[in-house]
Protein backbone atom coordinates (compact mmCIF):
# COMPACT_ATOMS: atom_id res chain seq x y z
CA UNK A 1 0.00 0.00 0.00
CA UNK A 2 2.83 2.41 0.90
CA UNK A 3 4.67 1.57 -2.31
CA UNK A 4 1.52 1.99 -4.41
CA UNK A 5 0.76 5.39 -2.84
CA UNK A 6 4.30 6.63 -3.39
CA UNK A 7 4.32 5.46 -7.01
CA UNK A 8 0.99 7.18 -7.71
CA UNK A 9 2.18 10.47 -6.16
CA UNK A 10 5.33 10.45 -8.29
CA UNK A 11 3.44 9.58 -11.47
CA UNK A 12 0.94 12.40 -10.91
CA UNK A 13 3.66 15.00 -10.33
CA UNK A 14 6.33 13.91 -12.82
CA UNK A 15 4.31 11.95 -15.36
CA UNK A 16 6.45 8.85 -14.88
CA UNK A 17 7.05 6.34 -12.08
CA UNK A 18 10.24 6.60 -10.01
CA UNK A 19 13.24 4.76 -11.37
CA UNK A 20 14.22 3.97 -7.78
CA UNK A 21 12.56 4.55 -4.42
CA UNK A 22 13.57 4.00 -0.80
CA UNK A 23 11.05 4.15 2.03
CA UNK A 24 12.53 6.05 4.98
CA UNK A 25 9.75 5.46 7.51
CA UNK A 26 8.42 8.09 9.85
CA UNK A 27 6.09 8.59 12.79
CA UNK A 28 4.28 11.82 11.99
CA UNK A 29 4.49 11.33 8.20
CA UNK A 30 5.50 8.66 5.71
CA UNK A 31 8.76 9.64 4.02
CA UNK A 32 10.75 8.32 1.08
CA UNK A 33 13.56 9.11 -1.30
CA UNK A 34 12.75 8.75 -5.00
CA UNK A 35 14.73 9.17 -8.18
CA UNK A 36 13.06 10.48 -11.32
CA UNK A 37 14.97 11.24 -14.53
CA UNK A 38 18.26 11.03 -12.61
CA UNK A 39 17.15 13.59 -10.01
CA UNK A 40 16.45 12.61 -6.42
CA UNK A 41 13.64 14.00 -4.28
CA UNK A 42 12.32 13.73 -0.74
CA UNK A 43 8.62 12.83 -0.54
CA UNK A 44 6.47 12.99 2.58
CA UNK A 45 2.79 12.20 2.84
CA UNK A 46 0.14 11.87 5.51
CA UNK A 47 -3.18 10.13 5.25
CA UNK A 48 -4.86 12.08 8.05
CA UNK A 49 -3.22 15.45 7.45
CA UNK A 50 -5.35 18.41 8.57
CA UNK A 51 -6.15 21.03 5.93
CA UNK A 52 -3.16 23.11 4.81
CA UNK A 53 -0.69 20.91 6.74
CA UNK A 54 1.93 20.64 3.99
CA UNK A 55 1.00 24.00 2.49
CA UNK A 56 2.03 25.63 5.78
CA UNK A 57 5.33 23.76 5.77
CA UNK A 58 6.00 24.69 2.15
CA UNK A 59 5.24 28.36 2.81
CA UNK A 60 7.55 28.30 5.81
CA UNK A 61 10.38 26.78 3.79
CA UNK A 62 9.92 29.36 1.06
CA UNK A 63 9.99 32.18 3.61
CA UNK A 64 13.23 30.89 5.10
CA UNK A 65 14.70 30.35 1.65
CA UNK A 66 13.83 33.88 0.54
CA UNK A 67 15.84 35.52 3.31
CA UNK A 68 18.99 33.74 2.11
CA UNK A 69 20.53 33.26 5.55
CA UNK A 70 20.57 29.48 5.76
CA UNK A 71 19.90 26.64 3.35
CA UNK A 72 16.57 24.82 3.28
CA UNK A 73 15.28 22.24 0.78
CA UNK A 74 13.60 23.75 -2.27
CA UNK A 75 9.88 23.05 -2.51
CA UNK A 76 8.94 21.09 -5.63
CA UNK A 77 5.23 20.47 -5.08
CA UNK A 78 2.61 20.13 -2.36
CA UNK A 79 -1.00 19.07 -2.64
CA UNK A 80 -4.02 18.66 -0.38
CA UNK A 81 -5.60 15.23 0.03
CA UNK A 82 -8.15 14.21 -2.57
CA UNK A 83 -10.32 11.17 -3.06
CA UNK A 84 -7.46 8.93 -4.19
CA UNK A 85 -4.30 10.34 -2.63
CA UNK A 86 -3.24 11.66 0.79
CA UNK A 87 -1.77 15.11 1.24
CA UNK A 88 1.88 15.20 0.20
CA UNK A 89 4.94 17.40 -0.12
CA UNK A 90 7.91 16.90 -2.46
CA UNK A 91 11.22 18.59 -1.69
CA UNK A 92 14.70 18.75 -3.10
CA UNK A 93 16.83 15.88 -1.81
CA UNK A 94 19.93 17.08 0.07
CA UNK A 95 22.78 14.65 0.66
CA UNK A 96 24.16 14.66 4.17
CA UNK A 97 27.91 14.75 4.74
CA UNK A 98 29.58 11.48 5.58
CA UNK A 99 30.96 12.95 8.82
CA UNK A 100 29.04 14.32 11.78
CA UNK A 101 28.93 17.98 12.88
CA UNK A 102 32.42 19.46 13.07
CA UNK A 103 33.52 22.66 14.80
CA UNK A 104 33.58 24.32 11.39
CA UNK A 105 29.96 23.24 10.85
CA UNK A 106 29.04 24.50 14.33
CA UNK A 107 30.49 27.92 13.53
CA UNK A 108 28.71 28.06 10.16
CA UNK A 109 25.42 27.05 11.79
CA UNK A 110 25.62 29.59 14.61
CA UNK A 111 26.50 32.41 12.22
CA UNK A 112 23.75 31.45 9.77
CA UNK A 113 21.10 31.30 12.50
CA UNK A 114 22.20 34.72 13.73
CA UNK A 115 21.80 36.06 10.20
CA UNK A 116 18.33 34.53 9.99
CA UNK A 117 17.34 36.26 13.23
CA UNK A 118 18.38 39.61 11.77
CA UNK A 119 15.40 39.24 9.39
CA UNK A 120 12.63 41.23 11.06
CA UNK A 121 9.18 42.71 10.57
CA UNK A 122 7.17 45.29 12.59
CA UNK A 123 4.99 42.86 14.60
CA UNK A 124 5.06 39.42 16.15
CA UNK A 125 3.39 36.48 14.41
CA UNK A 126 2.81 35.72 10.74
CA UNK A 127 0.21 36.18 8.04
CA UNK A 128 -0.76 32.48 8.20
CA UNK A 129 -1.11 29.83 10.89
CA UNK A 130 0.93 26.64 10.76
CA UNK A 131 1.80 23.57 12.83
CA UNK A 132 4.37 22.48 15.38
CA UNK A 133 4.63 18.75 14.97
CA UNK A 134 1.02 17.77 14.35
CA UNK A 135 -0.44 20.47 16.62
CA UNK A 136 -1.89 23.73 15.29
CA UNK A 137 0.25 26.81 15.89
CA UNK A 138 -1.54 30.15 15.82
CA UNK A 139 0.25 33.24 14.54
CA UNK A 140 -2.23 36.13 14.88
CA UNK A 141 -0.04 39.19 14.46
CA UNK A 142 0.40 41.08 17.70
CA UNK A 143 2.12 44.33 18.63
CA UNK A 144 3.77 43.26 21.89
CA UNK A 145 5.80 40.14 22.59
CA UNK A 146 4.34 39.27 26.04
CA UNK A 147 0.81 39.35 24.58
CA UNK A 148 1.84 37.19 21.63
CA UNK A 149 3.65 34.65 23.78
CA UNK A 150 0.70 34.44 26.17
CA UNK A 151 -2.18 34.39 23.69
CA UNK A 152 -0.68 32.60 20.67
CA UNK A 153 1.73 30.19 22.35
CA UNK A 154 0.96 29.36 25.99
CA UNK A 155 -2.83 29.74 26.07
CA UNK A 156 -3.64 27.46 23.09
CA UNK A 157 -1.50 24.70 24.61
CA UNK A 158 -3.18 25.15 28.00
CA UNK A 159 -6.62 24.83 26.40
CA UNK A 160 -5.49 21.74 24.48
CA UNK A 161 -4.01 20.23 27.64
CA UNK A 162 -7.33 20.67 29.39
CA UNK A 163 -9.14 19.05 26.47
CA UNK A 164 -6.73 16.09 26.49
CA UNK A 165 -6.79 15.55 30.23
CA UNK A 166 -3.24 16.84 30.79
CA UNK A 167 -4.22 19.71 33.08
CA UNK A 168 -4.84 18.76 36.72
CA UNK A 169 -6.21 21.63 38.80
CA UNK A 170 -2.90 22.60 40.50
CA UNK A 171 -1.17 22.82 37.09
CA UNK A 172 -4.03 24.83 35.63
CA UNK A 173 -3.83 27.27 38.53
CA UNK A 174 -0.07 27.68 38.10
CA UNK A 175 -0.34 28.26 34.37
CA UNK A 176 -3.14 30.79 34.83
CA UNK A 177 -1.03 32.70 37.36
CA UNK A 178 1.95 32.61 35.05
CA UNK A 179 -0.04 33.94 32.09
CA UNK A 180 -1.41 36.75 34.26
CA UNK A 181 2.14 37.71 35.24
CA UNK A 182 3.82 37.50 31.83
CA UNK A 183 3.69 41.24 31.26
CA UNK A 184 5.60 41.76 34.53
CA UNK A 185 8.04 38.93 33.86
CA UNK A 186 8.99 40.29 30.43
CA UNK A 187 8.66 44.00 31.12
CA UNK A 188 12.40 44.63 31.47
CA UNK A 189 13.35 44.37 27.79
CA UNK A 190 12.32 45.39 24.29
CA UNK A 191 11.85 42.40 21.99
CA UNK A 192 12.39 42.48 18.23
CA UNK A 193 10.24 40.29 15.92
CA UNK A 194 12.89 38.04 14.34
CA UNK A 195 12.23 35.34 11.77
CA UNK A 196 12.45 32.01 13.59
CA UNK A 197 12.59 28.41 12.42
CA UNK A 198 10.18 27.75 15.29
CA UNK A 199 10.89 24.06 15.97
CA UNK A 200 14.67 23.96 16.09
CA UNK A 201 15.64 20.73 17.82
CA UNK A 202 18.49 18.43 16.84
CA UNK A 203 16.32 16.35 14.48
CA UNK A 204 15.57 19.38 12.33
CA UNK A 205 19.02 20.24 11.02
CA UNK A 206 21.29 18.45 8.56
CA UNK A 207 25.03 18.57 7.91
CA UNK A 208 25.42 18.93 4.15
CA UNK A 209 28.60 18.91 2.06
CA UNK A 210 31.30 21.44 2.93
CA UNK A 211 29.94 21.74 6.50
CA UNK A 212 26.88 23.59 5.22
CA UNK A 213 23.98 23.74 7.70
CA UNK A 214 20.49 22.89 6.44
CA UNK A 215 17.28 23.30 8.46
CA UNK A 216 14.08 21.35 7.80
CA UNK A 217 10.53 20.91 9.16
CA UNK A 218 10.00 24.54 10.20
CA UNK A 219 7.21 26.07 12.27
CA UNK A 220 8.10 29.62 11.27
CA UNK A 221 6.94 32.91 12.74
CA UNK A 222 8.38 36.26 13.78
CA UNK A 223 9.13 36.13 17.48
CA UNK A 224 11.62 36.81 20.24
CA UNK A 225 14.86 35.14 19.14
CA UNK A 226 15.61 34.02 22.70
CA UNK A 227 12.81 31.47 22.27
CA UNK A 228 14.75 29.81 19.45
CA UNK A 229 17.98 29.72 21.43
CA UNK A 230 16.19 28.37 24.50
CA UNK A 231 14.68 25.62 22.32
CA UNK A 232 18.14 24.57 21.08
CA UNK A 233 19.25 24.21 24.71
CA UNK A 234 16.19 22.27 25.88
CA UNK A 235 16.91 18.76 24.57
CA UNK A 236 20.56 19.10 23.52
CA UNK A 237 22.10 17.55 20.41
CA UNK A 238 23.68 20.71 18.97
CA UNK A 239 27.41 20.69 18.25
CA UNK A 240 29.96 22.26 20.57
CA UNK A 241 30.70 25.80 19.49
CA UNK A 242 27.30 26.43 17.90
CA UNK A 243 26.02 28.78 20.60
CA UNK A 244 29.39 30.49 20.96
CA UNK A 245 29.36 31.29 17.24
CA UNK A 246 25.79 32.55 17.48
CA UNK A 247 26.55 34.77 20.46
CA UNK A 248 29.61 36.19 18.75
CA UNK A 249 27.61 37.05 15.64
CA UNK A 250 24.51 38.32 17.50
CA UNK A 251 25.03 38.69 21.27
CA UNK A 252 22.13 37.83 23.54
CA UNK A 253 20.85 40.48 25.91
CA UNK A 254 21.79 40.34 29.60
CA UNK A 255 19.42 38.17 31.61
CA UNK A 256 18.77 35.59 28.90
CA UNK A 257 19.62 32.77 31.30
CA UNK A 258 16.92 34.06 33.67
CA UNK A 259 14.33 33.97 30.85
CA UNK A 260 15.46 30.71 29.24
CA UNK A 261 13.19 28.32 31.16
CA UNK A 262 10.21 30.61 30.61
CA UNK A 263 10.75 30.26 26.86
CA UNK A 264 11.23 26.50 27.14
CA UNK A 265 7.74 26.27 28.61
CA UNK A 266 6.10 26.42 25.18
CA UNK A 267 7.86 23.38 23.64
CA UNK A 268 7.41 21.51 26.92
CA UNK A 269 3.66 22.14 26.77
CA UNK A 270 3.68 20.93 23.17
CA UNK A 271 5.45 17.75 24.29
CA UNK A 272 3.02 17.35 27.17
CA UNK A 273 0.13 17.43 24.69
CA UNK A 274 1.87 15.10 22.24
CA UNK A 275 3.46 12.59 24.59
CA UNK A 276 1.77 12.90 27.95
CA UNK A 277 2.56 13.31 31.61
CA UNK A 278 6.28 12.56 31.41
CA UNK A 279 6.70 16.29 30.67
CA UNK A 280 4.29 17.45 33.37
CA UNK A 281 6.78 17.85 36.22
CA UNK A 282 9.01 20.15 34.16
CA UNK A 283 6.03 22.28 33.19
CA UNK A 284 4.98 22.56 36.84
CA UNK A 285 8.50 23.39 38.02
CA UNK A 286 8.93 26.21 35.48
CA UNK A 287 5.56 27.73 36.33
CA UNK A 288 6.22 27.51 40.05
CA UNK A 289 9.65 29.14 39.69
CA UNK A 290 8.37 32.19 37.81
CA UNK A 291 5.16 32.63 39.81
CA UNK A 292 7.20 32.58 43.02
CA UNK A 293 9.77 34.98 41.55
CA UNK A 294 7.05 37.58 41.00
CA UNK A 295 5.71 37.15 44.54
CA UNK A 296 9.23 37.77 45.95
CA UNK A 297 9.62 41.12 44.23
N, C-alpha and C positions, 0 to 999 in steps of 0.2 A: 504493500500500500504506500509506504514512504517512497520507494523507488518510482512507482507509477506517478505519484503526485509531483515529485521533483522533475521527472521527464516531461510531464504535461506543462509545468510552469516554464521550463526552458524552451519547449517547442512554441508556446504562445508568444514568448518574448522575442526569440531569435529566429523562429521559423524553421528550426532544425533541432533534433535531439542532441544532447551533449555527447561529445566523443568519449569523454571519461567523466566519472562522477565519484565522489567520496563522501559518504555520510559522516558528519562530524559529531552528531548527537545533539544534546542540549536538554535543558530542563524547562526554561521559559519558552523557548522556540525550538523548532527543528532547524538544523543548520547543515550545510553541505558545501563542498567545493565542486565546481563543475568546470569543464573545459569545452569551449565552443569556438570553432574556427581558430584554434591555436591560442585563444585567449582564455585565461582563467578568471572565474568569478566566485564570489561568496554569496550564497543564497540562504535566506532564512524565511521560514513561514510558520504560521500559527493558525490552527484550526478554530480556536475560540477567541481570536483577537478582537478586542473592542473596536468600535469605529475609530478610524484615524490613527490607529496604533503605529503602523509603519510609516504613515504619512508624517506623523510628528517626529519620528526618528530621522526620516529623510530631511525634513526641514531643518532640524537641529544640525545635522551633518553639513548641510549646505551653508548654514549660518557660520559655523566654525571654519569651514573651508574658505569662505569669502573674506574672512579677516586676515588670512594668510600667516597666522602666527605659528601654527602647528599642523602637521599633516593629519588628515582624516581620509578614510576611503571615499572615493568618488561614488556618488549615487548613480546607478544605471537605470533602475526602474523600481517603482513600488505600485501596488494595486490592492484595493479593498477586496474582501471576500466576495465571491459571487456564487451562483448555484452549483458550480462544479469544482471550484478551486478555493483554497483558503487564502487569507491575506498573505502577501509575501513582499519581500524586499530583496533586490539584487544590488550588490556592491562590487566595486573593484576588489580583486584579490591582492593582498599585500603579503609578500613573503617575509617571514620573520628571520632575523639573523640566526646563525647557527650557535652563537654564544649568548649568554645571558646579559643582563644589564651591566655595563662597565661604568667606571667613573666618568668616562667621556660621555657616555649616554646620559648619566645622571645630570651632568652639567648642561647638556643640550636640552634635556627635558625641563629642568628647573627654569632655564632662561626662556624657553618657548612658552611655558605656562605663564610666566611673568608678562611676556609680550601679549598673550591672549587677554590677560586681566587688565591690560591698558586699553582694551577696546571697551568703550563706555557709551551709555545713552543717558538722557535726562532722568528717567524714572526706573524704579525697580519692577521686575516682572518681564513680560514678553507679550507679543501680540497674538499668541496662541497658547493653549494649554498643551501639556504633553504627559509623559508617564515617567515614573521612576520604578524600574523593574516592571511589574505588571500593575502597579497602583497609579491611579490618576494623580497628576501634579498640576495644581492650579497656579496660573501666572497673571492674575488680574493686576494690571499695572497700577502702582501705588507710589505716592510721593515720598514717604518716609520708610526707612528700612525697618525700624521696630514694628510698624504696622504691617508691613509685608511679611516679615518673618512670623509674626503672630497669626495673621489671618489667612495667609496663603500656604504656610508650611506647618506650623504646629497645630493649629485648630483643625484642619481637615484630617490629620492623623489621629487626633484625639477623638473626633466624631466617629472615625472608622474603627478605632479601638473599642469604643463603646458598643458599636454595632456588632463587632466580632467577639465580644466577651473578654476583651483584653484590658478592661478598665475597672478594676475593683475600686470601691468608694474612696479609700485613702489615696490611691494614685490619681483618681479624678480630681480630688480636692487639691492635691499638690500641683497638678498641671494647671488647674484653674487659677491658683494663686500665682504661679509663675507667669502665666499669660497676662494677668492683671499688672504684674510688676515689670514687664519687659521694657516699657518706656523708661523706667528708672534705671534698670540694669544696663541699658544701652545709651543712656543720655550723655555719656562723657565724650563721645566721638562723633565725627561726621563721616558717614559711609558714602562711598561712591558706587554707583551701579556698574559693576564690571561684568563682562561676558564670562560666564562660567560653564564648564562642562556639565556640572550638576550631579554627577554620579561617579566621581573619580576615585575608584578603589583599584586595587592592584590587578584585578581581572579585566580592567577596561583600558589598559595601555599595552602596546606592542613595541618590541625592539626590532626595527627594520634595518636594512643594510646601512652601513656607514654610521651606525649608532644614531639613527634617526628615530625620534619618538613619534608614535602614532597613537591617537586616542580614538576609541570606539564607543558605541552604545551610550550616547549622551542623553542627558536630561536637562537641556540648556535653559538658561534664563539669565537675566541681568540681576546680580545680587552682590552682597558684601563678599569680597574675595576671601576674607578670613574663613567663611564657611567651607570653601573649597580646600583650603589648607588644613583645616580641622578634620575634614573628611579623609584626607590622605594620611593623617596621623591616627585615625580611629582603629583601623584593622591591620595596619602595617603593610609590608610587602613592597615598599618603594625603595629604590637603591640608595645606598649611602652617598651623601653629597647632593642629593636632589634638592632638599630643603635649603641647604646652604647656598646652592646656586640660585634658587628662587629669591632668597632673602637678599643676596648680593645685588641681583638685578632689580628687585622691587621690595625694599625693606618693609616689614610689617610694623604697624604702629605699636608703641608701647602699650602693654597690658593685654596683648593677644593671648598670652598663656592663661590669663584670668577669664577670658571669654571663650576659650577653646571648647570646654565641655558643654557650654551653653549651645554652641553651634553643632556639636556632635549629637545633641538631643534629637534633631530632625531625622538623620539616618537611623538612629537607634529606634525611634518610633516606627519608622518604615519597616525595620527588621522585626520589631515586635508584632506588627500587623501581618507580616509575611510568614514569620517562622515561630511566633508564639512566645510563651512566658520566659524562655531562657534569656531574653533581653530585658525583662521587666525590672530586675533589681538595679540595673545600670540606669534605666530611665528614672526610677524612684530616687536613686542616690543623687543624680544631677539636679533634679527638681528640688530636693531637700536642701542641697548645698546652696543654691541660689536664692531660694525663699528665705532661708535662715540668714544669708548674707545681707539681704535687705533689712530684715528685722534688727540686725546688729548695728545698722548705721545710725 
